């Protein structure tokens, strides 16, 4: 059961990587290359992080949320299954990123004439 979970986590990391870069990945070599690039830009500045990201994700994401997604992605793609995060850990981190986004969306729309009178429940959405 545990090993299967870690294989699923790797597959989830692949999907997350495709969302972040905005295109399907063609080979294991490309995955490793992009994972290494992500690892390098996580600790760099915001513009370096954003340079790797699909424009639609760039527009929709705060840097803090983006950084969290990148960190989760890199950890999901670790070669050693034992070092990959648990499903619960991935879920907790992505929920945290979504909450940061929600707080930012509701702050940035306060006082705007077009903001709805109810709290925003919009979550990260990628197309």
C-alpha positions, 0 to 999 in steps of 0.5 A: 500500500505505501509504495503504491501511494508513493508511485501515485505521488510521483504521477501527481508530481508529473501532472503538477509539473505539466500544469506549472509549465503549461505543456505535456512532458515528452520524456523522463529526461525532460521531467528530470531537467524541469525538476532540476530547474524548478529546484533551482528557481525555488530559492531564487527570486520571484522573476526567476520562478515566474520565468518557468511558469505557464502564463495562465498560471503566472496570472492566477497565482501569487508568488507564495502559492506558486513557490509552495506548488513548486516545492510540492512538485519537486518533492513528489518527483524525488527519485527515492519513493521513501523521500516523497511526501505522503498524500496528506502532506501534499494535500495540506500544502496545496490547501495552504497555497489555496488559502493564501490565494483566497486571502489575496483574492478577497483583499485585492477585491475589497472596496472594488465596485465589482466585488460581490457582497459575499466572500470569495470561494474561488480556488486555484483553477488551471485550464 
